[in-house]
Amino acid sequence: MKHYLVGGAVRDQLLGIPVIDHDWVVVGSTPDDMLKAGFKSVGKDFPVFLHPDSHEEYALARVERKTGPGYHGFEFSTDASVTLEEDLSRRDLTINAIAQRKNGELVDPFNGKADIENRVLRHVSKAFVEDPVRILRIAKFMARFSHLGFTIADETLELMRHMVDAGEVDNLVPERIWQEMQGALLARTPGAFFQALRACGALAVILPEVDALFGVPQPAKWHPEIDSGIHTLMVLEQAALQSTELDVRFAALCHDLGKATTPTDILPSHHGHEERGARLTETLCERLRVPKKTRDIAVLTARWHTHCHRSIDSKASKLVKLLQSMDVVRKPERFEYYLQVCKADARGRLGQEQSAYPQADFLRQVAKVFLQVDTAAIARATDDKSTIAARITEARVNTIKQWLDSYPSD
């Protein structure tokens, strides 16, 4: 029995970045041998074991054979005769197909170390086309590593396009798409994920609502970058600079989806895109089974983001309607996420990356005034309980109106 450190741990060591997980491949062993040695079996599709002391994952060396469409259509063999090189050959990218012996010596049959040095994502073999998840993984690696200068090899990008044309991407299940997309959104440069998917044609299949934004013009006065798709990626970049929260970044991605369905006769204006965008976001989230909390923030931001931009000039009644829609009393965190996306939206424009955004602090102050209204006292003083909600709203409007009268006009 021999074991080798493999995959991401070796790759990240060579990149000089922190190693999160240590995965090992075991050659010349069987499941019974592993169990007798004290390992605990945890694998579902193929034998994976936890070390009795370190609890790190040890997988038997394996080879695989394509038997059907999608990424479930595989048969695996973990016979004790499977070699380390055979196991490495079935991995997706050369940078992930490097093993390390106990003495630190590398086993690198596909020149992954050179591709790390040259900052290239390259497939190991033509078997790459057999698993559509690999398209998502490459796109996610771009989100993780594009800031280090990584690009996708031309021949690998061509294979990805071939997979899209062959309909392999159609076999991806929503849960897996969201899993990989979530990881990309939390990465250093999430926009690179969507750029990579667009480059191979997969974005139109997986996220048609986002893909449709590219090529849709916006008024140059407000959007020097013109293109709605480019703007969306710029907003996502700004959101990533502000926050590591998934909900903020996802809402940034979805905030302008409605612009893709603007009637052509009113372009480049986008009147009514907010409500259209909210509906499209709901559709996208339902299809990908996005968690409710993440979905709700994205839908609300799509519907209300332009109200934030205009908030300093808004009437008290509109400000109250916005804050009530955000449920700022019970969900102040959601309101804060909304403000962060709106700020990212304002800065996600060519030449506006460092612009001030006083609207966010203004609305925070309005929210404080809104929360000062004693709703319990109003409820106790109201005989007709059916009018409580209306009376609370009226009190909030009047309180904010008085506050606005004293707010500096400049």
Backbone torsions as a table, in degrees:
resi	resn	phi	psi	omega
1	MET	NA	124.1	176.0
2	LYS	-124.8	144.5	177.8
3	HIS	-130.6	149.0	-174.9
4	TYR	-136.1	141.8	170.9
5	LEU	-71.9	134.1	-174.4
6	VAL	-137.7	169.4	168.3
7	GLY	68.1	-134.1	-171.7
8	GLY	-60.5	-32.9	-179.1
9	ALA	-64.6	-43.3	178.8
10	VAL	-68.5	-44.7	179.5
11	ARG	-57.7	-49.7	-176.0
12	ASP	-68.5	-32.2	173.3
13	GLN	-59.6	-46.1	-178.3
14	LEU	-68.0	-28.0	177.7
15	LEU	-81.6	-13.9	-179.1
16	GLY	75.8	27.8	178.5
17	ILE	-115.1	159.2	-176.1
18	PRO	-57.2	137.6	176.4
19	VAL	-92.2	123.7	-177.0
20	ILE	-89.7	-52.2	-176.7
21	ASP	-122.3	146.4	174.8
22	HIS	-110.7	115.2	178.0
23	ASP	-111.2	144.0	-175.6
24	TRP	-126.5	147.4	172.7
25	VAL	-114.0	138.6	-177.1
26	VAL	-112.1	127.7	-178.7
27	VAL	-112.5	137.6	175.3
28	GLY	80.6	28.9	-178.4
29	SER	-131.4	170.9	177.2
30	THR	-129.5	164.4	176.9
31	PRO	-56.2	-39.0	179.3
32	ASP	-64.5	-40.4	178.2
33	ASP	-60.2	-41.8	-178.1
34	MET	-65.3	-43.9	-179.1
35	LEU	-65.6	-39.1	178.8
36	LYS	-65.2	-29.0	179.8
37	ALA	-81.8	-0.5	176.1
38	GLY	98.7	3.4	178.6
39	PHE	-74.5	152.1	178.3
40	LYS	-106.0	127.9	-178.5
41	SER	-76.4	129.5	178.9
42	VAL	-132.8	-7.2	-176.1
43	GLY	-72.4	143.6	177.2
44	LYS	-101.0	-53.7	-176.8
45	ASP	-84.6	-28.7	179.2
46	PHE	-154.0	161.6	-172.3
47	PRO	-66.0	113.9	171.9
48	VAL	-127.6	141.1	-174.7
49	PHE	-132.9	151.5	175.1
50	LEU	-100.3	133.4	178.3
51	HIS	-63.6	137.2	-176.1
52	PRO	-62.4	-24.0	-178.2
53	ASP	-107.5	-53.1	-176.0
54	SER	-81.0	-21.7	-176.9
55	HIS	63.5	17.1	174.4
56	GLU	-79.5	157.1	-174.8
57	GLU	-83.1	133.4	175.4
58	TYR	-123.3	118.5	-179.4
59	ALA	-111.7	138.9	175.1
60	LEU	-66.6	139.2	175.9
61	ALA	-55.1	138.0	-175.8
62	ARG	-144.0	160.1	169.2
63	VAL	-125.3	160.9	-176.2
64	GLU	-137.0	155.6	-179.9
65	ARG	-133.3	132.6	180.0
66	LYS	-72.2	127.9	-178.5
67	THR	-124.9	-10.1	-177.9
68	GLY	-166.6	177.5	-178.2
69	PRO	-71.7	160.2	175.8
70	GLY	77.3	-171.8	-175.7
71	TYR	-95.2	1.2	173.4
72	HIS	-94.2	-11.5	-173.8
73	GLY	-83.1	60.5	-178.3
74	PHE	-135.7	148.4	167.8
75	GLU	-113.8	138.7	-176.9
76	PHE	-113.9	146.4	173.0
77	SER	-124.8	125.7	179.2
78	THR	-119.7	34.4	178.4
79	ASP	-57.4	148.2	-178.3
80	ALA	-62.9	-15.0	-179.4
81	SER	-84.6	-8.4	-179.9
82	VAL	-64.8	128.4	-177.1
83	THR	-87.9	165.1	177.1
84	LEU	-61.1	-43.3	-178.8
85	GLU	-63.2	-37.3	177.7
86	GLU	-65.0	-40.4	178.0
87	ASP	-64.0	-44.7	-179.4
88	LEU	-65.3	-30.6	-176.0
89	SER	-68.0	-21.1	-178.0
90	ARG	-93.6	4.7	179.1
91	ARG	-80.3	163.4	-170.2
92	ASP	-74.3	-53.5	-173.1
93	LEU	-119.3	152.1	-180.0
94	THR	-61.5	-33.3	-178.4
95	ILE	-70.6	-15.2	177.2
96	ASN	-103.4	1.2	-175.7
97	ALA	-108.1	41.0	178.5
98	ILE	-118.7	135.8	176.3
99	ALA	-116.9	160.7	179.9
100	GLN	-131.8	128.8	177.6
101	ARG	-76.2	170.3	178.7
102	LYS	-55.8	-35.1	-177.1
103	ASN	-83.4	4.9	179.0
104	GLY	91.9	-6.7	179.4
105	GLU	-68.8	138.0	-179.2
106	LEU	-90.0	143.4	169.2
107	VAL	-110.8	109.3	-167.8
108	ASP	-135.4	70.0	-174.0
109	PRO	-71.1	-13.2	-176.3
110	PHE	-118.4	19.5	174.7
111	ASN	59.8	38.7	178.4
112	GLY	-65.9	-33.8	179.7
113	LYS	-62.2	-40.7	178.2
114	ALA	-64.9	-38.8	178.9
115	ASP	-68.6	-31.8	174.2
116	ILE	-65.5	-44.3	-179.8
117	GLU	-64.6	-34.8	-179.2
118	ASN	-91.3	-1.0	176.6
119	ARG	60.3	52.3	-178.5
120	VAL	-124.8	132.9	170.5
121	LEU	-94.5	113.2	-174.3
122	ARG	-133.0	137.5	179.6
123	HIS	-69.3	152.3	-179.7
124	VAL	-76.7	-46.1	-177.5
125	SER	-150.8	174.5	179.2
126	LYS	-65.3	-15.2	176.2
127	ALA	-63.7	-11.5	176.1
128	PHE	-51.0	-37.1	-173.7
129	VAL	-70.2	-9.3	-174.4
130	GLU	-80.6	-13.5	-175.1
131	ASP	-130.1	106.4	-177.4
132	PRO	-64.8	-21.1	178.1
133	VAL	-60.6	-25.7	-178.2
134	ARG	-63.5	-28.6	174.9
135	ILE	-63.0	-45.5	178.7
136	LEU	-64.7	-38.6	-178.5
137	ARG	-66.4	-41.9	178.1
138	ILE	-63.4	-43.4	178.5
139	ALA	-61.4	-38.3	179.0
140	LYS	-68.7	-37.3	175.9
141	PHE	-63.7	-33.8	175.5
142	MET	-64.9	-38.2	176.9
143	ALA	-65.2	-32.6	-179.3
144	ARG	-81.5	-35.8	-167.1
145	PHE	-120.4	-0.7	-176.9
146	SER	-63.1	-28.7	178.6
147	HIS	-68.5	-15.5	176.4
148	LEU	-90.4	-0.6	178.2
149	GLY	98.3	10.5	-178.9
150	PHE	-70.9	144.3	172.6
151	THR	-132.2	167.0	177.3
152	ILE	-94.1	130.4	178.8
153	ALA	-58.2	142.8	-177.7
154	ASP	-56.4	-43.2	-177.5
155	GLU	-68.7	-29.7	177.1
156	THR	-73.1	-41.1	177.2
157	LEU	-62.3	-36.1	178.3
158	GLU	-65.8	-39.9	176.6
159	LEU	-63.9	-39.3	178.4
160	MET	-62.3	-41.2	177.9
161	ARG	-64.3	-39.9	178.4
162	HIS	-61.5	-41.1	179.2
163	MET	-63.2	-41.2	177.9
164	VAL	-63.4	-46.4	-179.4
165	ASP	-62.9	-31.5	-178.6
166	ALA	-81.4	-3.4	177.7
167	GLY	83.3	10.1	-179.7
168	GLU	-62.2	-35.8	-177.7
169	VAL	-66.2	-25.7	179.5
170	ASP	-63.2	-19.3	-176.8
171	ASN	-88.2	-1.9	179.3
172	LEU	-71.7	133.1	-180.0
173	VAL	-87.0	151.5	-175.3
174	PRO	-55.1	-41.5	-177.0
175	GLU	-61.2	-38.4	-178.5
176	ARG	-73.7	-37.7	176.7
177	ILE	-59.7	-47.1	-179.1
178	TRP	-65.6	-38.8	179.4
179	GLN	-59.0	-48.2	-179.1
180	GLU	-71.3	-38.1	179.6
181	MET	-65.9	-38.5	177.8
182	GLN	-61.8	-44.4	177.7
183	GLY	-61.7	-38.4	179.4
184	ALA	-68.5	-40.0	179.9
185	LEU	-63.6	-28.3	-179.5
186	LEU	-88.7	-1.9	-177.4
187	ALA	-81.8	178.7	-174.3
188	ARG	-62.5	-46.3	-178.1
189	THR	-128.6	79.0	-173.8
190	PRO	-59.9	-29.4	-179.4
191	GLY	-60.4	-28.0	-179.2
192	ALA	-64.3	-27.4	176.9
193	PHE	-61.3	-47.6	-177.1
194	PHE	-74.0	-32.5	175.4
195	GLN	-64.5	-41.7	178.9
196	ALA	-65.7	-42.2	178.0
197	LEU	-64.0	-37.7	179.4
198	ARG	-68.9	-36.7	-177.7
199	ALA	-62.6	-29.4	-179.6
200	CYS	-102.8	-0.1	178.6
201	GLY	90.3	-0.3	-176.8
202	ALA	-75.7	-25.0	-177.4
203	LEU	-61.9	-37.8	-179.3
204	ALA	-65.4	-25.8	179.8
205	VAL	-87.2	-44.4	-173.4
206	ILE	-83.3	-42.9	-177.4
207	LEU	-133.9	69.0	-177.9
208	PRO	-60.4	-28.2	179.5
209	GLU	-64.9	-35.9	178.6
210	VAL	-78.8	-44.5	-178.8
211	ASP	-58.6	-36.2	-177.0
212	ALA	-66.4	-15.7	-179.7
213	LEU	-71.9	-27.7	-175.7
214	PHE	-71.2	129.3	-177.9
215	GLY	94.6	-6.9	178.7
216	VAL	-87.6	119.5	-175.5
217	PRO	-79.3	156.0	174.7
218	GLN	-128.3	162.5	179.6
219	PRO	-61.2	126.2	-177.6
220	ALA	-62.2	-26.5	-180.0
221	LYS	-59.3	-40.1	-178.2
222	TRP	-100.5	-23.5	-175.7
223	HIS	-132.5	83.0	178.6
224	PRO	-58.3	-23.4	178.8
225	GLU	-76.1	-13.5	174.9
226	ILE	67.2	-61.7	-170.7
227	ASP	-70.4	129.2	-178.5
228	SER	-66.0	-34.9	178.6
229	GLY	-68.0	-43.3	177.5
230	ILE	-62.2	-43.1	177.6
231	HIS	-57.9	-44.8	-179.2
232	THR	-58.9	-43.6	179.1
233	LEU	-69.0	-32.3	175.8
234	MET	-66.9	-39.4	177.5
235	VAL	-65.8	-41.3	177.7
236	LEU	-61.7	-40.1	177.6
237	GLU	-62.4	-43.8	178.5
238	GLN	-65.5	-38.7	178.0
239	ALA	-63.0	-38.5	179.6
240	ALA	-67.4	-31.7	177.0
241	LEU	-70.1	-30.9	-177.3
242	GLN	-85.6	-35.7	-167.8
243	SER	-146.2	146.8	173.3
244	THR	-97.9	5.2	-176.9
245	GLU	-77.4	130.5	177.1
246	LEU	-57.0	-42.9	-175.4
247	ASP	-62.5	-37.3	178.9
248	VAL	-67.4	-45.8	-176.2
249	ARG	-69.0	-40.0	178.6
250	PHE	-66.8	-41.4	177.9
251	ALA	-62.9	-35.7	176.7
252	ALA	-63.2	-41.1	178.9
253	LEU	-61.6	-37.5	-172.0
254	CYS	-95.4	-5.3	-165.7
255	HIS	-62.1	-29.2	-174.9
256	ASP	-116.4	21.7	-176.4
257	LEU	-56.2	-29.4	-177.9
258	GLY	-63.3	-20.9	-179.0
259	LYS	-66.6	-22.3	179.1
260	ALA	-71.3	-18.2	-178.1
261	THR	-111.5	16.2	176.8
262	THR	-66.6	132.5	177.0
263	PRO	-56.2	134.9	-174.0
264	THR	-62.4	-25.7	-175.9
265	ASP	-74.8	-9.9	178.2
266	ILE	-110.7	-2.1	177.7
267	LEU	-61.1	147.3	6.8
268	PRO	-86.8	7.6	175.4
269	SER	-69.5	155.6	-177.9
270	HIS	-135.0	49.0	-180.0
271	HIS	-59.0	128.7	177.0
272	GLY	82.6	8.8	-177.1
273	HIS	-69.0	-20.6	-177.2
274	GLU	-64.0	-51.2	-178.4
275	GLU	-68.7	-38.4	176.5
276	ARG	-61.9	-40.1	179.2
277	GLY	-65.1	-38.5	178.2
278	ALA	-61.8	-42.2	179.6
279	ARG	-66.9	-41.5	178.6
280	LEU	-64.9	-37.3	177.9
281	THR	-64.2	-40.8	176.8
282	GLU	-60.8	-42.3	179.6
283	THR	-63.5	-46.0	179.5
284	LEU	-60.4	-45.8	-177.2
285	CYS	-66.4	-37.0	178.4
286	GLU	-66.3	-41.0	-178.8
287	ARG	-66.1	-41.8	-177.6
288	LEU	-91.0	-1.0	179.1
289	ARG	57.6	48.3	178.6
290	VAL	-68.9	138.2	179.3
291	PRO	-55.1	145.6	-172.9
292	LYS	-55.9	-45.3	-177.9
293	LYS	-60.7	-45.3	179.2
294	THR	-65.1	-41.7	178.9
295	ARG	-62.7	-46.4	-174.9
296	ASP	-61.8	-41.3	178.9
297	ILE	-64.8	-41.5	-179.5
298	ALA	-65.2	-43.2	-179.3
299	VAL	-65.0	-46.5	-179.8
300	LEU	-63.3	-39.0	179.8
301	THR	-67.1	-40.9	176.8
302	ALA	-59.5	-40.6	-175.7
303	ARG	-75.5	-31.9	-168.5
304	TRP	-117.8	3.2	-171.5
305	HIS	-65.1	-35.2	-179.8
306	THR	-71.6	-24.0	175.6
307	HIS	-65.1	-34.3	177.4
308	CYS	-65.6	-43.3	-179.5
309	HIS	-59.5	-34.8	-176.4
310	ARG	-97.9	7.1	-167.5
311	SER	-61.6	-36.6	-176.1
312	ILE	-63.5	-25.4	179.3
313	ASP	-102.4	9.0	-175.8
314	SER	-84.9	155.7	175.0
315	LYS	-77.3	159.8	-178.9
316	ALA	-58.7	-39.1	-178.3
317	SER	-62.4	-39.0	179.3
318	LYS	-71.0	-35.7	178.2
319	LEU	-65.7	-40.8	178.2
320	VAL	-64.8	-42.2	179.3
321	LYS	-60.5	-42.1	178.3
322	LEU	-61.6	-49.6	-176.4
323	LEU	-66.8	-36.5	176.7
324	GLN	-67.5	-38.5	178.3
325	SER	-64.3	-34.5	177.3
326	MET	-76.6	-11.0	-176.1
327	ASP	54.0	49.9	-173.5
328	VAL	-63.6	-21.8	179.3
329	VAL	-67.4	-48.7	-176.1
330	ARG	-93.2	-20.8	-174.1
331	LYS	-132.4	63.1	-179.2
332	PRO	-62.1	-30.0	179.6
333	GLU	-63.8	-41.0	179.0
334	ARG	-62.6	-39.9	177.9
335	PHE	-62.4	-40.9	179.3
336	GLU	-66.0	-39.7	177.1
337	TYR	-62.0	-42.1	178.1
338	TYR	-58.0	-45.3	179.9
339	LEU	-62.7	-37.6	179.7
340	GLN	-65.3	-40.3	178.5
341	VAL	-66.7	-41.1	179.8
342	CYS	-62.9	-39.4	176.0
343	LYS	-64.1	-41.5	177.5
344	ALA	-63.4	-36.9	178.2
345	ASP	-63.3	-41.5	179.7
346	ALA	-67.5	-34.0	-177.9
347	ARG	-89.7	-14.1	-179.0
348	GLY	-83.0	52.5	-178.3
349	ARG	-140.4	145.6	-175.2
350	LEU	-58.0	120.6	179.2
351	GLY	86.9	-4.4	-177.4
352	GLN	-110.0	13.4	-171.8
353	GLU	-61.0	-25.2	-178.8
354	GLN	-114.4	14.4	-174.4
355	SER	-69.0	150.8	176.6
356	ALA	-71.5	152.1	178.0
357	TYR	-137.8	77.2	-176.7
358	PRO	-66.7	-17.7	-178.0
359	GLN	-58.7	-34.6	-178.0
360	ALA	-64.6	-48.4	179.0
361	ASP	-67.3	-34.5	176.8
362	PHE	-59.7	-48.1	-178.4
363	LEU	-68.7	-30.8	174.4
364	ARG	-62.1	-40.4	178.4
365	GLN	-67.0	-41.9	178.2
366	VAL	-60.4	-41.3	-179.6
367	ALA	-61.8	-37.8	177.8
368	LYS	-62.6	-42.7	178.0
369	VAL	-64.9	-44.2	177.9
370	PHE	-54.4	-43.7	-176.2
371	LEU	-75.7	-13.1	-180.0
372	GLN	-76.0	-17.5	-179.7
373	VAL	-66.5	127.5	-177.3
374	ASP	-83.3	89.3	-175.9
375	THR	-69.0	-32.9	179.2
376	ALA	-64.6	-39.8	179.0
377	ALA	-65.2	-38.9	178.6
378	ILE	-64.0	-42.7	-179.5
379	ALA	-62.8	-41.2	-179.2
380	ARG	-67.6	-32.1	-176.2
381	ALA	-87.4	0.0	-176.7
382	THR	-103.9	118.0	179.4
383	ASP	-73.5	-44.3	179.5
384	ASP	-86.2	99.5	-173.6
385	LYS	-63.2	-21.8	-179.5
386	SER	-70.4	-13.0	-178.0
387	THR	-103.3	3.7	-176.1
388	ILE	-58.8	-48.7	-177.1
389	ALA	-59.4	-43.1	-179.6
390	ALA	-65.0	-39.4	-179.4
391	ARG	-68.9	-35.5	177.0
392	ILE	-65.8	-43.7	178.3
393	THR	-60.8	-44.2	179.8
394	GLU	-60.6	-43.2	179.8
395	ALA	-64.2	-39.9	179.3
396	ARG	-66.4	-41.8	178.6
397	VAL	-62.1	-46.1	-179.2
398	ASN	-64.5	-40.2	-179.8
399	THR	-64.8	-44.0	-179.7
400	ILE	-70.2	-35.0	178.6
401	LYS	-61.7	-44.0	177.6
402	GLN	-62.8	-40.2	179.7
403	TRP	-65.9	-41.2	-179.9
404	LEU	-62.6	-32.7	179.9
405	ASP	-61.5	-26.7	-179.3
406	SER	-100.4	-1.6	-177.9
407	TYR	-75.7	133.2	-179.2
408	PRO	-57.3	129.8	-176.8
409	SER	-72.2	-22.4	-178.9
410	ASP	-94.7	NA	NA
